């Protein structure tokens, strides 16, 4: 059985990369569309490849499949980003800052930095606070921390 906080930590760590993908995947889709347009307008090569279509047809099919796969990946990534953002919206400003420093932007010396910023006694106090925030995020994401 996987422990809930590891799932949430993984989602938080992946969040910036997925957010970036949501920004860059539309560019890739536009590039593929442009490539398709130029292929579609290319001179028709009707020399069949053994066991298949022409090289022209193969390029068109490959482009169509790749565009579809990329569009589906964009949709899945958008949903993953929205899922995390929805949970992050349940946090206070301080809790969001802690999660950002610890997991989203993964800053070096995060625990000590947060200990000083928050005026906490020791690093253990930081981890206690982090565990509470991870539990809060888990409930916001999955509705509970069990099973």
C-alpha positions in Angstrom: 0.0 0.0 0.0 1.4 3.4 -1.0 1.5 6.1 1.6 -0.6 9.1 0.8 2.0 11.7 1.4 4.4 10.2 -1.2 1.7 10.5 -3.9 1.1 14.1 -3.0 4.8 14.9 -2.9 5.3 13.4 -6.3 2.4 15.4 -7.7 3.8 18.6 -6.2 7.3 17.9 -7.6 5.9 17.2 -11.1 3.6 20.3 -11.0 6.1 22.8 -12.4 7.2 20.5 -15.2 3.6 19.8 -16.1 2.7 23.4 -16.0 5.6 24.1 -18.4 4.3 21.3 -20.7 0.9 22.9 -20.8 2.6 26.0 -22.2 4.9 24.2 -24.7 2.7 21.4 -26.0 0.5 23.8 -28.0 3.6 25.0 -29.8 4.5 21.4 -30.7 0.9 20.9 -32.0 1.2 24.0 -34.1 4.6 22.8 -35.5 3.0 19.4 -36.4 0.1 21.1 -38.0 2.5 23.2 -40.1 4.4 20.1 -41.0 1.2 18.4 -42.0 0.2 21.4 -44.2 3.6 21.3 -46.0 3.4 17.5 -46.4 -0.2 17.8 -47.7 1.0 20.2 -50.3 4.0 18.2 -51.3 4.4 16.5 -54.6 2.7 13.2 -54.5 5.2 10.3 -54.4 3.3 7.2 -55.6 6.2 4.7 -55.3 4.9 2.1 -52.7 7.1 0.9 -49.9 7.1 -2.9 -49.7 4.3 -4.0 -47.5 2.7 -0.6 -47.1 1.8 2.7 -48.6 4.0 5.3 -50.2 6.6 7.3 -48.2 4.2 10.3 -48.6 1.3 8.4 -47.1 3.5 7.1 -44.3 4.7 10.6 -43.4 1.1 11.9 -43.4 -0.1 9.0 -41.2 2.8 9.4 -38.8 2.1 13.2 -38.5 -1.7 12.6 -37.9 -1.0 10.0 -35.2 1.7 12.2 -33.5 -0.6 15.2 -33.5 -3.4 13.2 -31.9 -1.1 11.7 -29.3 0.2 15.2 -28.5 -3.2 16.7 -28.2 -4.3 13.9 -25.9 -1.2 14.4 -23.8 -1.9 18.1 -23.5 -5.4 17.4 -22.3 -4.1 14.9 -19.7 -1.4 17.3 -18.5 -3.9 20.2 -18.2 -6.2 18.0 -16.1 -3.2 17.1 -13.8 -2.2 20.7 -13.4 -5.8 21.7 -12.6 -6.0 18.9 -10.1 -3.0 20.1 -8.2 -4.0 23.8 -8.5 -7.4 23.0 -7.1 -5.9 21.4 -4.1 -3.3 24.1 -3.6 -6.2 26.7 -3.6 -7.3 25.1 -0.3 -4.1 26.2 1.5 -3.3 29.4 3.3 -0.7 31.7 1.9 1.8 30.4 4.5 1.0 26.7 3.8 1.4 27.4 0.0 4.8 29.0 0.7 6.0 26.0 2.7 4.9 23.5 -0.1 6.5 25.7 -2.7 9.8 25.8 -0.9 9.8 22.1 0.0 8.4 20.5 -3.1 7.4 22.7 -6.0 10.5 24.8 -6.4 12.6 22.4 -4.3 15.0 24.9 -2.8 18.3 23.9 -1.3 18.3 24.1 2.5 14.6 24.3 2.5 14.0 22.9 5.9 16.5 25.2 7.7 15.2 28.2 5.7 11.6 27.5 6.7 12.6 26.9 10.3 14.2 30.4 10.4 11.4 32.1 8.5 8.6 30.6 10.6 10.5 31.0 13.9 10.3 27.2 14.6 12.4 25.5 17.3 13.9 22.8 15.1 13.7 21.0 11.8 11.4 18.4 13.3 8.8 21.2 13.8 9.1 22.0 10.1 8.4 18.4 9.1 5.4 18.2 11.5 4.0 21.3 9.8 4.7 19.8 6.3 3.0 16.6 7.2 -0.1 18.5 8.3 -0.1 20.4 5.0 0.4 17.2 3.0 -2.5 15.6 4.8 -4.7 18.7 4.0 -3.7 18.4 0.4 -4.4 14.7 0.3 -7.9 15.3 1.6 -8.4 18.1 -0.9 -7.2 15.8 -3.7 -8.6 12.4 -2.7 -11.1 13.0 0.0 -9.1 11.1 2.7 -5.8 9.6 3.7 -6.7 6.0 4.2 -6.6 3.1 1.7 
